[in-house]
């Protein structure tokens, strides 16, 4: 699953960052996304579900759905 598949309030662990564009992958890593980190979907925007408000560690990051699809996750139990 990807970060775009999360429902509000769900937590998951990042298992991979896979983007067709190396620039997007680099951007996500520079922002702080890294394998093993936990993320939580806080909220989806009102227009087309964008932007997504994602908690990464102790920061809240807003991102587009296409960016969220590059973040592959495993749900937390």
N, C-alpha and C positions, 0 to 999 in steps of 0.2 A: 504494500500500500504506500501511498505518498501522503505528504502533508496536506494536499488538496482533498484527500479522502476523509480526513478527520472530521468528527462531529464536534460541536462546541463542548468544551470541557474535557475532551479526551486527551490523554497523555500517551506519548510514545517515545521510543528511543530511535535515534538516527542510526541506520545500518549502512547507508551509502548515499553519496551525492552524485547523481548521474544526469548530466545535461548534454544535449546534442551540441551545445555551444560552449566551448572551453572558457569563453569570457564569462558566461553566467555561472559556471562552476567556480571559477576563480572569485567572482563577486560574492557568492554565497559563503565561501570559505573565509574571505576577508571580513565579512560581516560577523563571522563567528560560528557558523554551522560546522560541526565536526562529528564524525562517526563516534557513537557512544554517548553523545549528549542527549538530554531529555528535552522534548518540546511539548507544548500544550496549546491547543487551539482555543483562544479566548473568545473570539467573535468573528463573524463574517459580515462584510459590508452589505448595505441594502440593495446595491445595484449589481446584479449578476453574481452575488456572493463575493464581491471584491471591494476593498482589499481584505486580506485575512490578517487578523491580529494574532501573532504567534509569540508565546512566551518561550524564550531561549535562555536557559539559566535564569538570571534575574532581570533580563531585559525584555521589552516588548517590541517586536519588529512587525511592521506592516509590509505585506508583500502581495504581489499579483498571483493569480492562480497558476499561470504558466511557470512562474518561479517555484511555487510550492510543489509542482509536479516533479521537480528535479530532486526533491528530498525524499528518499525512500526510508520507510519506517517499519518498526515492529511494535505492536501495541503492548503497553504495560499491563500486567495482570493485577 
